[in-house]
Amino acid sequence: MTENKVRMAIAFGVVGGFVLCCICIAAVMMLGFLDPKDGLSLLKDFAGVFSGLIGLILGYYFGKKGDG
């Protein structure tokens, strides 16, 4: 496995894990097992923690390529 493929797998894992956790929190709120105020607070905290890492990954893969 090349170094670029390892980076890509890690990036997909982090972003996919973030999305999956957000979906799980939203589903638990919709099913009524979590108070909506507590669930929204949890989503805000979770997004705040991971936003820097997600931004770094998206910037790396979708940033502009310079001509040199």
DOKOL-745681 format. One line per field, with one value per residue: residue in one letter; z, x, y of N, C-alpha, C in turn. Coordinates in Angstrom, 2 decimals, decimal comma. Example, Ala and Ser with C-alpha at 12.3 -4.5 7.8 and 13.67 -1.06 7.14 Angstrom:
DOKOL-745681
resn: [A;S]
n_c3: [7,80;7,08]
n_c1: [13,19;12,85]
n_c2: [-5,69;-2,25]
ca_c3: [7,80;7,14]
ca_c1: [12,30;13,67]
ca_c2: [-4,50;-1,06]
c_c3: [7,80;7,87]
c_c1: [13,20;12,90]
c_c2: [-3,30;0,03]
END
This chain:
DOKOL-745681
resn: [M;T;E;N;K;V;R;M;A;I;A;F;G;V;V;G;G;F;V;L;C;C;I;C;I;A;A;V;M;M;L;G;F;L;D;P;K;D;G;L;S;L;L;K;D;F;A;G;V;F;S;G;L;I;G;L;I;L;G;Y;Y;F;G;K;K;G;D;G]
n_c3: [0,00;-0,91;0,28;-0,22;-0,51;2,05;3,49;2,29;3,10;5,87;5,96;4,85;6,83;9,13;8,37;7,60;10,03;11,63;10,36;10,66;13,47;13,98;12,68;14,21;16,72;16,04;15,32;17,76;19,16;17,68;18,13;20,72;22,94;23,90;25,20;23,24;23,65;25,03;23,14;20,95;22,14;22,54;19,86;19,00;20,60;19,78;17,04;17,28;18,35;16,33;14,04;13,25;12,50;10,45;8,67;8,04;6,68;4,49;3,30;2,52;0,60;-1,24;-1,85;-3,72;-6,43;-7,04;-9,83;-9,67]
n_c1: [0,85;0,63;1,99;0,28;-2,19;-2,58;-2,82;-5,19;-6,99;-6,98;-8,01;-10,59;-11,57;-11,59;-13,29;-15,57;-16,14;-16,75;-19,09;-20,73;-20,93;-22,28;-24,71;-25,62;-25,98;-28,01;-30,01;-30,50;-31,53;-33,89;-35,28;-35,98;-34,44;-32,66;-32,59;-33,59;-32,29;-29,97;-28,89;-28,38;-26,48;-24,48;-23,90;-22,90;-20,59;-19,17;-18,81;-17,29;-14,90;-13,95;-13,89;-11,57;-9,77;-11,22;-11,43;-8,71;-8,19;-10,01;-9,03;-6,50;-7,02;-8,76;-7,74;-6,39;-4,22;-1,04;0,71;3,36]
n_c2: [-1,18;2,14;5,29;7,44;6,19;5,24;7,63;8,55;6,56;6,95;9,55;9,16;7,46;9,12;11,28;9,83;8,52;10,73;11,70;9,45;9,29;11,70;11,19;9,03;10,27;12,08;10,25;8,96;11,09;11,56;9,21;9,52;8,89;10,67;13,90;16,69;19,21;18,47;16,75;18,48;20,11;18,22;17,56;20,07;20,32;18,05;18,59;20,90;19,92;18,22;19,81;21,23;19,19;17,93;20,08;20,42;18,02;18,20;20,53;19,66;17,66;18,88;21,32;24,13;23,47;24,55;26,06;25,86]
ca_c3: [0,00;-1,01;1,32;-0,57;-0,23;3,51;3,84;1,83;3,96;7,16;5,75;4,73;8,13;10,05;7,90;7,69;11,43;12,08;9,82;11,28;14,85;13,93;12,31;15,37;17,74;15,55;15,39;19,17;19,52;17,03;18,76;22,04;24,02;24,32;25,18;22,11;24,08;25,33;21,88;20,18;22,83;22,23;18,47;18,93;21,19;18,92;15,83;17,64;18,54;15,08;12,88;12,80;11,81;9,20;7,79;7,56;5,69;3,29;2,67;1,90;-0,59;-2,20;-2,00;-5,07;-6,80;-7,68;-11,07;-9,42]
ca_c1: [0,00;1,45;1,79;-0,89;-3,39;-2,74;-3,38;-6,56;-7,78;-7,12;-8,92;-11,95;-11,96;-11,89;-14,49;-16,69;-16,44;-17,40;-20,44;-21,46;-21,25;-23,33;-25,95;-26,04;-26,49;-29,30;-30,98;-30,84;-32,42;-35,18;-35,97;-36,43;-33,59;-31,82;-33,29;-33,10;-31,32;-28,72;-28,37;-27,81;-25,25;-23,50;-23,49;-22,05;-19,29;-18,52;-18,39;-16,22;-13,67;-13,48;-13,93;-10,21;-9,22;-11,97;-11,00;-7,36;-8,28;-10,66;-8,11;-5,41;-7,45;-9,51;-7,10;-5,91;-2,88;-0,27;1,41;4,77]
ca_c2: [0,00;3,34;6,30;8,24;5,39;5,20;8,94;8,60;5,68;7,62;10,68;8,62;6,94;10,23;11,98;8,88;8,34;11,95;11,71;8,35;9,67;12,73;10,53;8,24;11,19;12,57;9,16;8,76;12,20;11,37;8,08;9,96;8,43;11,79;15,17;17,48;20,24;17,78;16,23;19,58;20,50;17,18;17,75;21,26;20,00;17,06;19,28;21,82;19,17;17,62;20,72;21,54;18,02;17,75;21,17;20,12;16,94;18,72;21,47;18,91;16,92;19,68;22,62;24,46;23,03;25,62;25,70;25,65]
c_c3: [0,00;0,08;1,05;-0,28;1,27;4,00;3,47;2,71;5,33;7,04;5,64;6,06;9,10;9,64;8,00;9,13;12,02;11,63;10,48;12,72;14,89;13,60;13,49;16,46;17,32;15,63;16,82;19,65;18,93;17,65;20,18;23,20;24,58;24,18;24,03;22,50;24,37;24,05;21,03;20,82;22,54;20,80;18,31;19,47;20,31;17,64;16,12;17,80;17,20;13,90;12,36;12,01;10,47;8,20;7,22;6,47;4,40;2,57;1,96;0,59;-1,63;-2,37;-3,43;-5,26;-7,52;-8,94;-10,85;-9,03]
c_c1: [0,90;1,09;0,55;-2,18;-3,64;-3,33;-4,86;-7,46;-8,01;-8,11;-10,36;-12,45;-12,36;-13,18;-15,72;-17,10;-17,17;-18,86;-21,29;-21,84;-22,34;-24,69;-26,49;-26,62;-27,86;-30,37;-31,43;-31,77;-33,81;-35,98;-36,43;-35,60;-32,69;-32,63;-32,74;-32,09;-29,96;-28,07;-27,74;-26,52;-24,14;-22,99;-22,58;-20,65;-18,49;-17,99;-17,25;-14,88;-13,10;-13,40;-12,53;-9,60;-9,91;-11,57;-9,62;-7,39;-8,91;-9,75;-6,97;-5,85;-8,15;-8,93;-6,65;-4,49;-2,20;0,41;2,91;5,41]
c_c2: [1,24;4,34;7,14;7,49;5,29;6,51;9,03;7,73;6,31;8,78;10,20;8,09;8,04;10,93;11,08;8,63;9,53;11,99;10,62;8,69;10,74;12,13;9,71;9,13;11,71;11,49;8,90;9,87;11,98;10,23;8,40;9,48;9,54;13,07;16,03;18,56;19,61;17,25;17,32;20,08;19,49;17,31;18,97;20,98;19,05;17,73;20,25;21,12;18,69;18,59;21,06;20,40;17,79;18,84;20,94;19,05;17,45;19,70;20,77;18,27;17,78;21,09;22,86;23,94;24,18;25,13;25,56;26,89]
END
